[in-house]
Amino acid sequence: MLSFNVLNVENLKNRVAVVAAGIVSPLGSGLEETRHSLRRATDCVTPVSSFDVSHCRCKTAAQIPDQRLLARRQKNRKNARLHRASHMMIAALAELLERDPGFRPEVTVIGTTSGGMSFGENYYRALHRQENLRRSPEWIANYPPQKPVLDAQSEFGISAPCFVIANACASGTNAIGRAFESVRSGKNERVLTGGYDALSELVFVGFDSLQAATPEKCRPFDRNRSGMVLGEGAALLALENLQSAQKRGAEILGEIIGYGISTDNHHLTQPDPSGSGPRRAMEQALESAACAADQVDYINAHGTATPFNDAAEGKAILELFGRVPVSSTKSMIGHSLGAAGAIEAVICLLALQSQFLPPNINFRETDPDLALNIVANESRDAKIDVALSNSFGFGGTNASVLIRKAVA
Amino acid sequence: MSARIAGMGWVTPLGRGVDEVWARLLRGEEAAAQIIPGPDGTRSYQGFLVPKEASNNLPPHPRLRRASAISRFAAAAGLDALAQAKSGNLKIEMESLALVFAVSNGGVAYTKRFYHGIVESGAQSASPLLFPETVFNAPASHLAAILGINGATYTIVGDGAVGILGIKMASELLETGAANHCLVVAAEEADWLLCDAYHKWRLLKSSTPLEPFFDPPRGAILSEGAGAVLLSAEGNVKIDSISPGGNFSHQRDAVEIVNRILQDLHDQAACIVASANGTFVDLAEREAIRQESPQSIVYSPKSALGESVGASALWQVIVAACALGGKQLPPMLHAARNTGLRFPGREAEVGPAAIVSSCGLNQQAAGLRLST
């Protein structure tokens, strides 16, 4: 086993509880809607409506309708200026604090890849076309990646210092991992963590240009998989020292028990085909949790459905875990980039709470090179105590977190 | 365990290399502003740009073939910091080295080129070569590949305070044993689009000099480059304390958070390397310093080097470390008089501690204290 990035044992005194969570994704708003949609294997992918995709190979994404996002928001000038990513973060934090009004973070660690990118696009288009730039100050002010985090905190009177991690598609899981290490090491008692990303034209066209996005259905791990679809959303988790959470009578949704991170230097956008990068991240998560591979009952895979990514991840999973049940929920909600790891961690928590395996939809044919135990097309009841969530991204960043069911 | 600075790298409009840039600052030099022309029919801006030769002499690594300026600056500063640490006989094993890359605006030039293609000619013309370079963590990925880092690599984004947050994250990686050494690199590239955006945001002035601490503020001048510090258990400069600070909703509230940071880092004998850049930041720092640390000598490097946003806090840290080493600060250029602040003078000697105050332009502020 590798020794790098495994914390000193003497620093590992604290258990890390998840005491609340909030989520808004194409599956729905809130934990209950999300749980329901997962159970029903809802396909959330629809034609893109917010920008022109007529010249793209892929024309679909999993989107959150604006009316759902803004339904509960007061119609005032301030809210009108905010980016929809801010509204997503506010919605997720509102749910989290509704579930645990006593949670006050000392630090916030959030993952994202593109911040308020569509405002940057508005600005550039207006400049290029010499259109009215009257709204440019608000586009510029609301464009930076930390802004949706600060907006959400400000909405609820929180002023914790914010660490915004932009490790591409691994950002959300890296954020949870850093937050976990911070509480576990005793640096902080309570950390707010998660991730967000809103769909934008630049990013959509970017993945399309790489031919990483599919014109067909998103079929992770399928023999005929042809690529990803994009998604969007936000998810937040309230992490707290278990003892402190129990002392104040907080509800425990689950425990984060391990985290691993690795960097794969093979290529800026493609994983090492050997799967060594993902494997190292998963091994480290296991080691940091002092957990054996056969104790893991479910893996929520990164599973973007691109041929290379699924092959590398699948190989690493097979080598380490054998036939453990695996699904990629991106088949339902697309790839929400910086939010993906956070959304998928919340999905793992729901699976652990309700004892079911979330489905990998659109699955038709097993890849003969990947003899994985895919949770194909329908959710399944199962006894699961420990779940692993994977996220891998551009730049070769790989991250894994291990989540355990709350012990009654 | 307190983290220490074992090596530093500096790429600035005044050149590359800690010794070279520091000597020029001590001589009272400032970078020469250059014109950054815009598209036809638009205004141009002045900015402080890194001289071409400053990012030469990089290893012929395939990752740098198409890399943007920001990636080249980051690589140059990061490699220099490691080389300096190794020249001090520090043994660094790559498998125990982590990388934290701090940035604010990121690879603007490539992002603009990529999106321009879409706006001008449609999605079908989007370049698959450019897109990966637009991602915030591209510079960190290139540097990790050059150095052979296969463990923890983090990119964090924020405003001007992000470099301090990067050092905070790095010091926690060391303290918890997740890494034995951590290279913190912060970089930024200047571009007309950024200048225009900051101008429309009413934070930029149209021509040099950058004049700190005026009331009302006169505006900042953007610059570019990178800074890097290698954190380790060994090194001449110790990071005593880091305040991750907090956030302010309105510019007028910045003083409160800067005040709190100075209280956290309290040391009346320490000099203060401020982030004053010709904007509201100056008023917040001036007020907070007058309240919390009126006897401290105050210096801002931004009148000489410009506002490098995501790289700026690391530049301040390097200034503070150099000041502690040489017991002196450069002259404060173009600052307002009668501010109630003590600027460096001939008689002023730097004591054993220095505070870095970093108040960003977009609601974040943080600080740290160094000592020898």
Chai-1 contact restraints between the chains, C-beta under 6 A:
chainA,res_idxA,chainB,res_idxB,connection_type,confidence,min_distance_angstrom,max_distance_angstrom,comment,restraint_id
A,F4,B,E95,contact,1.0,0.0,6.0,A-B,restraint_1
A,F4,B,G151,contact,1.0,0.0,6.0,A-B,restraint_2
A,N5,B,G151,contact,1.0,0.0,6.0,A-B,restraint_3
A,N5,B,A152,contact,1.0,0.0,6.0,A-B,restraint_4
A,N5,B,A178,contact,1.0,0.0,6.0,A-B,restraint_5
A,L7,B,T176,contact,1.0,0.0,6.0,A-B,restraint_6
A,L7,B,G177,contact,1.0,0.0,6.0,A-B,restraint_7
A,L7,B,A178,contact,1.0,0.0,6.0,A-B,restraint_8
A,N8,B,G177,contact,1.0,0.0,6.0,A-B,restraint_9
A,N11,B,T176,contact,1.0,0.0,6.0,A-B,restraint_10
A,H55,B,G122,contact,1.0,0.0,6.0,A-B,restraint_11
A,H55,B,A123,contact,1.0,0.0,6.0,A-B,restraint_12
A,H55,B,Q124,contact,1.0,0.0,6.0,A-B,restraint_13
A,C56,B,A123,contact,1.0,0.0,6.0,A-B,restraint_14
A,Y124,B,Y115,contact,1.0,0.0,6.0,A-B,restraint_15
A,R125,B,V119,contact,1.0,0.0,6.0,A-B,restraint_16
A,H128,B,V119,contact,1.0,0.0,6.0,A-B,restraint_17
A,S136,B,K200,contact,1.0,0.0,6.0,A-B,restraint_18
A,P137,B,K200,contact,1.0,0.0,6.0,A-B,restraint_19
A,P137,B,W201,contact,1.0,0.0,6.0,A-B,restraint_20
A,I140,B,A197,contact,1.0,0.0,6.0,A-B,restraint_21
A,I140,B,W201,contact,1.0,0.0,6.0,A-B,restraint_22
A,P144,B,N362,contact,1.0,0.0,6.0,A-B,restraint_23
A,P145,B,V157,contact,1.0,0.0,6.0,A-B,restraint_24
A,Q146,B,G158,contact,1.0,0.0,6.0,A-B,restraint_25
A,L150,B,N247,contact,1.0,0.0,6.0,A-B,restraint_26
A,L150,B,Q363,contact,1.0,0.0,6.0,A-B,restraint_27
A,S154,B,S249,contact,1.0,0.0,6.0,A-B,restraint_28
A,S159,B,G246,contact,1.0,0.0,6.0,A-B,restraint_29
A,S159,B,N247,contact,1.0,0.0,6.0,A-B,restraint_30
A,P161,B,P244,contact,1.0,0.0,6.0,A-B,restraint_31
A,P161,B,G245,contact,1.0,0.0,6.0,A-B,restraint_32
A,P161,B,G246,contact,1.0,0.0,6.0,A-B,restraint_33
A,F163,B,I156,contact,1.0,0.0,6.0,A-B,restraint_34
A,F163,B,L165,contact,1.0,0.0,6.0,A-B,restraint_35
A,V164,B,V157,contact,1.0,0.0,6.0,A-B,restraint_36
A,V164,B,G158,contact,1.0,0.0,6.0,A-B,restraint_37
A,I165,B,Y154,contact,1.0,0.0,6.0,A-B,restraint_38
A,I165,B,I156,contact,1.0,0.0,6.0,A-B,restraint_39
A,A166,B,F136,contact,1.0,0.0,6.0,A-B,restraint_40
A,A166,B,N137,contact,1.0,0.0,6.0,A-B,restraint_41
A,A166,B,T155,contact,1.0,0.0,6.0,A-B,restraint_42
A,A166,B,V157,contact,1.0,0.0,6.0,A-B,restraint_43
A,N167,B,N137,contact,1.0,0.0,6.0,A-B,restraint_44
A,N167,B,T155,contact,1.0,0.0,6.0,A-B,restraint_45
A,A168,B,V135,contact,1.0,0.0,6.0,A-B,restraint_46
A,A168,B,N137,contact,1.0,0.0,6.0,A-B,restraint_47
A,S185,B,T176,contact,1.0,0.0,6.0,A-B,restraint_48
A,L202,B,Y115,contact,1.0,0.0,6.0,A-B,restraint_49
A,V205,B,I118,contact,1.0,0.0,6.0,A-B,restraint_50
A,V205,B,A123,contact,1.0,0.0,6.0,A-B,restraint_51
A,V205,B,A126,contact,1.0,0.0,6.0,A-B,restraint_52
A,G206,B,F131,contact,1.0,0.0,6.0,A-B,restraint_53
A,S209,B,A126,contact,1.0,0.0,6.0,A-B,restraint_54
A,S209,B,P128,contact,1.0,0.0,6.0,A-B,restraint_55
A,S209,B,F131,contact,1.0,0.0,6.0,A-B,restraint_56
A,L210,B,P128,contact,1.0,0.0,6.0,A-B,restraint_57
A,I261,B,A152,contact,1.0,0.0,6.0,A-B,restraint_58
A,T263,B,A144,contact,1.0,0.0,6.0,A-B,restraint_59
A,T263,B,I149,contact,1.0,0.0,6.0,A-B,restraint_60
A,T263,B,N150,contact,1.0,0.0,6.0,A-B,restraint_61
A,T263,B,T153,contact,1.0,0.0,6.0,A-B,restraint_62
A,N265,B,A145,contact,1.0,0.0,6.0,A-B,restraint_63
A,L268,B,P132,contact,1.0,0.0,6.0,A-B,restraint_64
A,L268,B,S141,contact,1.0,0.0,6.0,A-B,restraint_65
A,T269,B,P132,contact,1.0,0.0,6.0,A-B,restraint_66
A,F394,B,P132,contact,1.0,0.0,6.0,A-B,restraint_67
A,F394,B,V135,contact,1.0,0.0,6.0,A-B,restraint_68
A,G395,B,N137,contact,1.0,0.0,6.0,A-B,restraint_69
A,G395,B,S141,contact,1.0,0.0,6.0,A-B,restraint_70
A,G396,B,S141,contact,1.0,0.0,6.0,A-B,restraint_71
